[in-house]
Each structure stands twice: as structure tokens, then as C-alpha cells.
Amino acid sequence: MGQEDKLVLITGATEGVGKQTAIQLAKKGFSIVMMVRNKTKAEQAKKEILESTPSAKVDYIIVDLTSFKQVRAAAKKFNEKYDKLDVLINNAGLMYPERKITEDGFELCFQTNHLSHFLLTHLVLDKLKRSKQGRIINLSSEGHKMGKFDPDNFNAEKGYKAVGQYCFTKLCNLYFTYSLADKLKGTNITVNAVHPGVVRSGFGSDHDKGLLKPIFAIARLFMISNEKGAATSVFLASDPGVSKVTGKYFKNKKETRTSAKTHDAANQKLLWDYSEEKVGLKIAEPAL
Ligand SMILES: NC(=O)c1ccc[n+]([C@@H]2O[C@H](COP(=O)([O-])OP(=O)(O)OC[C@H]3O[C@@H](n4cnc5c(N)ncnc54)[C@H](OP(=O)(O)O)[C@@H]3O)[C@@H](O)[C@H]2O)c1
């Protein structure tokens, strides 16, 4: 308790880690705004949050993160309705079985996991500035270690491998976290990244077919629950002890070092400049 005046905006709260994060933050008194793509699942998540915390304030805004137009419309709705934002959790993410290009012309996993969250974050930043202490939490993964950063292959132009593309986007989440934390140093906003653990969520269920089915079934036995998977996001969103910690990566609620490549300033800048241009920030909104 004690967080009654605080508002959290979370993407991908209809399943897995995101839904549990919303449930647990509501229990702590946070008001919840879920940005999700499916109205039926949004209603179900809202019901579960209210079953667990009947007094919770829960709202949702529909957005498909494969569309910049929808991200802009969703952010506009949020900005019109709410005066300030305390915590933004860029949680939604997926690994997609095949190469698919979105209406904006980007590879689907890259746009969903990185570009759209990059855009959303900028569009709600003014509301975070109005919080006494704003927090941005980006869901990355230990998978970032296998991510290859090739500026000529952001959209898997050279061939698509689902795991490889996913790991690249999780590396992007770290580049974004570190760059943004640097740019926001000295402000009231912190930016950190999370590895939730290997979680028995809906993640990867698109791949849970054919020959891979028994492998997934066995692997699931060793995975942690969604509740445990949400613990680090909940900690970063609510713990007073991390109110000044920024530009870090957390596992099991503990600050953890990431590999040297995640601190490559040239690559961080390259991704930042690319993202800023492609989501249209350079034209539509003032640069940070
Ligand atoms: N599970 C793990 O072991 C693991 C490990 C490391 C990192 N992570 C990261 O943790 C985060 C949460 O994963 P999870 O395990 O909770 O996955 P999950 O159970 O599959 O949930 C993913 C969420 O993202 C949403 N989403 C996917 N595509 C979207 C789109 N185009 N627009 C809007 N929402 C979209 C899904 O919405 P729908 O319900 O509509 O499909 C769902 O709510 C991800 O960023 C993932 O990369 C997970």
C-alpha cells in the first residue's frame, strides 16, 4: 500500500508477466492503465485485477504495436485523459515465427519490441516529467547476449531467424535504456531494464507446435511462474530504494552487469538516430 496517488501505464498486460505486474501493482495501490491490442482480453485482465483488488482503478487503451498510427492515437488518448504518469512499463514483446513486414514497412518483431515502445515513450514523456519521480521500465532479456547488431539487417533483410531477430530486439531494449537514461540524467525520470526470468507465460506459444511441442512441454516444467516473473518489474516500479537508480539492468530484483557490447556508444547512437527518424519524431516532435 502507500502508492495510491500513482499511475502506471503498461503495455502487453493481457498475458503473462504484464498481467501479473498489473495485478501486483494494483494490490500496492497503483492505478493501472493497460495498453493492449485485444478488447476481450483487456476486459478479462481488468476483471482479474478487480477480483484481486476490488478497489483498484483500472483502465485500458487499445493499441496494436505493429502500427505507429495506432501508437500515436493511443498516446493521444492517454495524454488527453491523464495529467501525469508515474511509471511506464514497456512490457509487450514477442518472438514471431516468420518474417512479416508491418504497415509501416518494418519487421514485425523489431517494430513491436523496440520501435513502437521507443515512440510511445517519447509521446508520454511530458506526463512522466509531471510526476514527482517518473520511472521507465523496459522488458529486455538475457537473450540480448545472443543479439547481433547489424545496421544493414535491422529488418532481417539478410534472412529471418525468429530467435536471432528476437535477441536482437532485446539488445535494442538495452541500447534504448542506456541511451535514454543518459539523456534524462539530472531529471526526475529514471530508466531501467529487466530480465524477468524464464517464465511459463504465453511467450513463444506460436512456436509451440510440431516437433517443438514436446521440447516446449518439458522446458515449461523448469520455468518460473508469471507471478515470480513479474517480481522485478514490480520492484522497479514501486521500491523507494531504487528511486534514484537509472541506466541499469535488473534480474531477480538485483542490479546486474550486461556484456560490453551493450555499452557500445556508437551502436547506441546509431540505433537511437535510426529509431528517431523512422518513427517520425524528428518531424513531428522536438528531439529530446
Ligand atoms: N517469458 C519469458 O521467459 C521471458 C524471458 C525474458 C524476457 N521476456 C520479456 O518479457 C515481456 C513479457 O513477455 P511474456 O512472457 O509475458 O509474454 P506473453 O505472455 O506472450 O505476453 C506478451 C504480451 O505482449 C502483447 N503483444 C504482443 N504483440 C503485441 C502487439 N502487436 N500489440 C500489442 N500488444 C502485443 C500480448 O498481447 P496479446 O495477449 O493480445 O497476444 C501479450 O499481452 C516481453 O517483452 C518478453 O520479451 C520474457
The ligand as a Gaussian input file, in Angstrom:
#p B3LYP/6-31G(d) Opt

LIG

0 1
 N        8.639000     -15.384000     -20.842000
 C        9.952000     -15.321000     -20.710000
 O       10.602000     -16.324000     -20.363000
 C       10.687000     -14.037000     -20.978000
 C       12.085000     -14.028000     -20.790000
 C       12.779000     -12.837000     -20.996000
 C       12.106000     -11.687000     -21.383000
 N       10.744000     -11.722000     -21.573000
 C       10.087000     -10.478000     -21.987000
 O        9.025000     -10.186000     -21.090000
 C        7.996000      -9.473000     -21.763000
 C        6.655000     -10.112000     -21.472000
 O        6.664000     -11.424000     -22.006000
 P        5.669000     -12.582000     -21.539000
 O        6.499000     -13.738000     -21.229000
 O        4.707000     -12.085000     -20.536000
 O        4.926000     -12.853000     -22.947000
 P        3.411000     -13.202000     -23.292000
 O        2.789000     -13.987000     -22.202000
 O        3.454000     -13.779000     -24.666000
 O        2.708000     -11.755000     -23.342000
 C        3.091000     -10.827000     -24.321000
 C        2.162000      -9.634000     -24.284000
 O        2.534000      -8.759000     -25.369000
 C        1.365000      -8.431000     -26.104000
 N        1.622000      -8.123000     -27.510000
 C        2.290000      -8.872000     -28.424000
 N        2.244000      -8.279000     -29.628000
 C        1.554000      -7.114000     -29.473000
 C        1.156000      -6.077000     -30.344000
 N        1.448000      -6.081000     -31.667000
 N        0.448000      -5.033000     -29.848000
 C        0.099000      -5.009000     -28.541000
 N        0.444000      -5.970000     -27.655000
 C        1.150000      -7.025000     -28.120000
 C        0.477000      -9.676000     -25.982000
 O       -0.853000      -9.336000     -26.322000
 P       -1.963000     -10.470000     -26.700000
 O       -2.434000     -11.031000     -25.382000
 O       -3.001000      -9.701000     -27.412000
 O       -1.269000     -11.510000     -27.535000
 C        0.687000     -10.023000     -24.512000
 O       -0.126000      -9.222000     -23.680000
 C        8.379000      -9.474000     -23.246000
 O        8.940000      -8.238000     -23.591000
 C        9.419000     -10.566000     -23.363000
 O       10.344000     -10.321000     -24.395000
 C       10.025000     -12.870000     -21.367000

